[in-house]
Amino acid sequence: MSESKALPVAGIELGGTKTVVAWGLSDGTIHEEHRFPTTRPEETFATATAWLRERGTPAGIGVGAFGPVRVNPAAPDFGSLLATPKDGWQGFSITGALAAAFPGVPLTLDTDVNAALWGEVALGAAQGATDAAYITIGTGIGAGILSGGRLVHGAVHPEFGHFKVARAPGDSFAGLCPFHGDCLEGLASGPAIAARWGKAAADLPADHPAWDMEAWYLAHGILALLAIVSPSKVIVGGGVSQSAGLHAKIAACLEKITAGYFGEGDFTDLVVPPALEQEAGIRGALLLASNH
């Protein structure tokens, strides 16, 4: 290992529900980590930076953040949260908070889903892939996309959760997205499941009809990814994805709606869970710290 790779770096996975901070190496190795609820921005970053300061000054910091967030380093508001529905976070500067805590320390910022995808490409279920996607289903829905070996950003970054999908037959649920109502996030995120069925996703048994509907919506979202960016692997993660049998249901629905156009056979090798499980995002953040 080179000397630079051996120096400790910091990783931060800023999620809508929880935040993870880690002290480790830029090859994704975690030495220590701390998980805590994401609250108000100032409180969240005070907790994160205090924990990191106890361990020293990192050689670099990698951040995977929920969005929408400005990830273009050339933009004047680089590192700021944009039109997020999470109360109190719009306009907060992640880069500003970290520069104040660790002046002069190089920082790499990307979306939380791109960080998780980067972790899975380097160390997990998408190793060797040049075209892949990572979908997370939790408080919201997002997707990180790798195309031609590069993480996709665009003018802002992909907003897969706000894609309008075909309605499941008989579904009259209005949707929860404060911006679009019945977009994918509004129909299939964790809060949408709880509102639709009266119970949190974690409390619904694997044979509940909620999961067939969830598979319908996710399969239609993945169909759009197949048609637009043609990934060889689609990793479906996040808290909601942990329901037993959900990946198989998604693959079966996807096989039906693609009607053979994207290849014969089932899609169980395409739609997979994250090999790094709940560590994909934070290990990806550590890997991002090597990109300064």
C-alpha positions as CSV (number, residue, x, y, z in Angstrom):
1,M,0.0,0.0,0.0
2,S,1.3,3.4,-0.9
3,E,2.0,5.9,1.8
4,S,-0.9,8.1,0.8
5,K,-3.3,5.1,0.8
6,A,-2.1,4.3,4.4
7,L,-2.9,7.7,5.8
8,P,-6.3,7.8,7.7
9,V,-9.2,9.4,5.9
10,A,-12.7,10.2,7.0
11,G,-16.0,9.1,5.4
12,I,-19.4,10.6,6.0
13,E,-22.7,9.0,4.7
14,L,-25.4,11.7,5.2
15,G,-28.8,10.0,4.9
16,G,-32.2,11.4,5.4
17,T,-32.8,9.3,8.5
18,K,-29.3,8.4,9.8
19,T,-25.7,9.6,9.4
20,V,-22.7,7.4,9.5
21,V,-19.1,8.7,10.0
22,A,-16.1,6.5,9.7
23,W,-12.3,6.7,10.3
24,G,-10.4,4.4,7.9
25,L,-8.4,4.2,4.7
26,S,-9.1,5.3,1.2
27,D,-9.3,1.7,0.0
28,G,-12.6,1.4,1.8
29,T,-11.2,-0.2,5.0
30,I,-13.2,0.9,8.1
31,H,-11.2,1.3,11.4
32,E,-14.1,2.8,13.4
33,E,-17.6,4.0,12.6
34,H,-20.3,5.9,14.4
35,R,-24.0,5.9,13.5
36,F,-26.6,8.4,14.7
37,P,-29.9,9.9,13.7
38,T,-29.9,12.8,11.1
39,T,-31.5,15.7,12.9
40,R,-31.0,19.5,12.3
41,P,-28.0,20.2,10.0
42,E,-26.0,22.1,12.6
43,E,-26.5,19.4,15.3
44,T,-25.8,16.6,12.8
45,F,-22.5,18.1,11.7
46,A,-21.5,19.1,15.2
47,T,-21.8,15.4,16.2
48,A,-20.0,14.2,13.1
49,T,-17.0,16.6,13.2
50,A,-16.6,16.2,17.0
51,W,-16.4,12.4,16.6
52,L,-13.8,12.8,13.8
53,R,-11.7,15.4,15.7
54,E,-11.3,13.0,18.5
55,R,-9.4,10.7,16.1
56,G,-7.2,13.4,14.5
57,T,-7.1,15.3,11.2
58,P,-7.8,13.1,8.2
59,A,-5.8,13.2,5.0
60,G,-9.0,13.6,3.1
61,I,-12.8,13.5,3.5
62,G,-15.3,11.7,1.3
63,V,-19.0,12.5,1.7
64,G,-22.0,10.8,0.2
65,A,-25.1,13.0,0.9
66,F,-28.8,12.7,0.4
67,G,-30.1,15.2,-2.1
68,P,-30.8,17.1,-4.1
69,V,-27.3,18.5,-3.4
70,R,-24.9,20.5,-5.6
71,V,-22.1,18.1,-6.5
72,N,-20.4,20.3,-9.2
73,P,-17.2,21.6,-7.7
74,A,-17.3,24.6,-10.1
75,A,-20.7,25.8,-8.9
76,P,-20.7,28.8,-6.5
77,D,-23.1,26.8,-4.2
78,F,-21.0,23.6,-4.4
79,G,-21.9,21.3,-1.4
80,S,-25.2,23.0,-0.6
81,L,-28.5,21.1,-0.2
82,L,-31.1,22.3,-2.8
83,A,-34.9,21.8,-2.9
84,T,-35.0,19.0,-0.3
85,P,-38.2,18.2,1.5
86,K,-36.2,17.5,4.6
87,D,-37.1,20.3,7.0
88,G,-34.3,22.8,7.8
89,W,-31.7,21.4,5.3
90,Q,-32.4,23.4,2.1
91,G,-29.4,25.8,1.6
92,F,-27.2,24.2,4.2
93,S,-23.6,24.0,3.1
94,I,-21.9,20.7,3.8
95,T,-18.7,21.9,2.3
96,G,-18.8,25.0,4.5
97,A,-19.4,23.1,7.7
98,L,-16.5,20.7,6.9
99,A,-14.1,23.4,5.8
100,A,-14.7,25.2,9.1
101,A,-14.0,22.0,11.1
102,F,-11.0,20.8,9.0
103,P,-9.5,23.8,7.1
104,G,-7.3,22.8,4.2
105,V,-8.3,19.1,4.2
106,P,-9.3,17.9,0.7
107,L,-13.0,17.0,0.3
108,T,-14.8,14.9,-2.3
109,L,-18.6,15.1,-2.3
110,D,-21.1,13.0,-4.2
111,T,-24.6,11.7,-3.7
112,D,-25.2,9.0,-1.1
113,V,-26.3,6.6,-3.9
114,N,-23.3,7.3,-6.0
115,A,-21.1,6.6,-2.9
116,A,-22.9,3.3,-2.3
117,L,-22.6,2.3,-5.9
118,W,-18.8,3.2,-5.9
119,G,-18.4,0.9,-2.9
120,E,-20.2,-1.9,-4.6
121,V,-18.2,-1.5,-7.8
122,A,-14.9,-1.5,-6.0
123,L,-15.7,-4.1,-3.3
124,G,-19.1,-5.6,-3.7
125,A,-21.8,-6.9,-6.0
126,A,-20.8,-4.9,-9.1
127,Q,-17.0,-5.6,-9.2
128,G,-15.7,-5.4,-12.7
129,A,-18.8,-3.6,-14.0
130,T,-18.5,-0.4,-16.1
131,D,-22.3,0.1,-16.3
132,A,-24.3,-0.4,-13.2
133,A,-26.9,1.3,-10.9
134,Y,-27.6,1.4,-7.2
135,I,-31.1,2.0,-6.1
136,T,-31.9,2.8,-2.5
137,I,-35.3,2.6,-1.0
138,G,-35.8,4.3,2.4
139,T,-37.0,7.7,3.5
140,G,-36.8,8.5,-0.2
141,I,-35.8,6.7,-3.4
142,G,-32.7,7.5,-5.3
143,A,-30.3,5.9,-7.8
144,G,-26.6,6.2,-8.4
145,I,-25.5,5.4,-12.0
146,L,-22.2,4.3,-13.4
147,S,-21.9,4.6,-17.2
148,G,-18.8,3.8,-19.1
149,G,-16.9,3.5,-15.9
150,R,-17.8,7.0,-14.7
151,L,-20.3,8.1,-12.1
152,V,-23.1,10.1,-13.7
153,H,-23.9,13.6,-12.5
154,G,-25.4,15.7,-15.3
155,A,-26.4,19.3,-14.7
156,V,-27.3,18.4,-11.1
157,H,-27.5,14.7,-10.6
158,P,-30.0,11.9,-11.5
159,E,-33.3,12.1,-9.6
160,F,-34.5,8.5,-10.2
161,G,-37.1,8.7,-7.3
162,H,-38.9,11.5,-9.1
163,F,-39.5,9.6,-12.3
164,K,-43.2,9.1,-13.2
165,V,-43.9,5.3,-13.4
166,A,-46.9,3.5,-14.8
167,R,-49.6,3.0,-12.1
168,A,-50.1,-0.5,-10.8
169,P,-53.6,-1.8,-11.8
170,G,-56.2,-0.7,-9.3
171,D,-53.8,1.6,-7.3
172,S,-55.6,4.8,-6.3
173,F,-53.1,6.0,-3.7
174,A,-52.4,9.7,-4.2
175,G,-48.7,9.5,-3.4
176,L,-46.7,11.3,-0.8
177,C,-44.1,13.4,-2.7
178,P,-44.6,17.0,-1.8
179,F,-43.5,18.0,-5.2
180,H,-45.0,15.4,-7.6
181,G,-47.4,13.3,-5.6
182,D,-47.3,10.0,-7.4
183,C,-43.7,9.8,-8.7
184,L,-41.8,6.6,-7.8
185,E,-40.7,8.0,-4.5
186,G,-44.2,9.2,-3.7
187,L,-45.6,5.7,-4.4
188,A,-42.9,3.3,-3.2
189,S,-40.7,4.9,-0.5
190,G,-40.7,3.8,3.1
191,P,-43.1,6.6,4.2
192,A,-45.4,5.8,1.2
193,I,-45.6,2.2,2.2
194,A,-46.5,3.1,5.8
195,A,-49.1,5.6,4.6
196,R,-50.6,3.2,2.1
197,W,-50.8,0.1,4.4
198,G,-50.9,1.6,7.9
199,K,-47.7,-0.2,9.0
200,A,-44.0,0.5,8.4
201,A,-42.3,-1.7,5.8
202,A,-40.3,-3.5,8.6
203,D,-43.6,-4.6,10.2
204,L,-45.1,-6.1,7.0
205,P,-44.7,-9.9,6.5
206,A,-43.0,-11.1,3.3
207,D,-46.3,-12.5,2.0
208,H,-48.1,-9.2,2.4
209,P,-49.6,-7.8,-0.9
210,A,-47.6,-4.6,-0.3
211,W,-44.5,-6.4,-1.7
212,D,-46.1,-7.3,-5.0
213,M,-47.0,-3.6,-5.5
214,E,-43.6,-2.5,-4.4
215,A,-42.0,-4.9,-6.9
216,W,-44.3,-3.5,-9.7
217,Y,-43.1,0.0,-9.1
218,L,-39.4,-0.8,-8.8
219,A,-39.5,-3.1,-11.8
220,H,-40.9,-0.2,-13.9
221,G,-38.2,2.1,-12.7
222,I,-35.5,-0.4,-13.5
223,L,-37.1,-0.9,-17.0
224,A,-36.4,2.8,-17.5
225,L,-32.8,2.4,-16.5
226,L,-32.4,-0.6,-18.9
227,A,-33.8,1.5,-21.7
228,I,-31.7,4.6,-21.0
229,V,-28.3,3.5,-19.5
230,S,-28.3,-0.3,-20.0
231,P,-26.7,-1.4,-16.8
232,S,-25.3,-4.9,-16.4
233,K,-26.1,-4.9,-12.7
234,V,-28.8,-3.1,-10.7
235,I,-28.2,-3.2,-6.9
236,V,-31.3,-2.6,-4.8
237,G,-30.5,-1.5,-1.3
238,G,-31.8,0.6,1.5
239,G,-33.9,-0.4,4.5
240,V,-37.1,-1.2,2.6
241,S,-35.2,-3.6,0.3
242,Q,-34.4,-6.0,3.2
243,S,-37.8,-7.7,3.0
244,A,-37.3,-11.4,2.2
245,G,-38.0,-12.2,-1.4
246,L,-38.3,-8.6,-2.7
247,H,-35.4,-8.9,-5.2
248,A,-36.9,-12.1,-6.7
249,K,-40.3,-10.4,-7.0
250,I,-38.7,-7.4,-8.8
251,A,-36.8,-9.7,-11.1
252,A,-40.0,-11.7,-12.0
253,C,-42.0,-8.6,-12.6
254,L,-39.2,-7.1,-14.8
255,E,-39.0,-10.3,-16.8
256,K,-42.7,-10.0,-17.6
257,I,-42.8,-6.3,-18.5
258,T,-39.6,-6.4,-20.7
259,A,-41.3,-9.1,-22.8
260,G,-38.0,-10.5,-24.0
261,Y,-36.7,-7.2,-25.5
262,F,-33.8,-6.9,-23.1
263,G,-32.8,-10.6,-23.4
264,E,-34.3,-13.9,-22.6
265,G,-34.3,-15.6,-19.2
266,D,-34.8,-14.2,-15.8
267,F,-33.3,-11.1,-14.2
268,T,-32.2,-12.6,-10.9
269,D,-28.5,-12.0,-11.9
270,L,-29.3,-8.4,-12.8
271,V,-31.3,-7.3,-9.8
272,V,-29.3,-8.1,-6.7
273,P,-28.9,-6.9,-3.1
274,P,-25.8,-5.0,-2.0
275,A,-22.9,-7.4,-1.1
276,L,-21.7,-4.8,1.4
277,E,-25.1,-4.6,3.0
278,Q,-25.4,-1.5,5.2
279,E,-21.8,-0.6,4.8
280,A,-21.9,0.2,1.0
281,G,-22.4,3.9,1.5
282,I,-19.8,4.5,4.2
283,R,-17.2,2.4,2.5
284,G,-17.9,4.2,-0.8
285,A,-17.5,7.5,1.1
286,L,-14.0,6.4,2.2
287,L,-13.2,5.4,-1.3
288,L,-14.2,8.9,-2.5
289,A,-11.7,10.4,-0.1
290,S,-8.9,9.1,-2.5
291,N,-10.3,11.2,-5.3
292,H,-8.9,14.6,-4.1
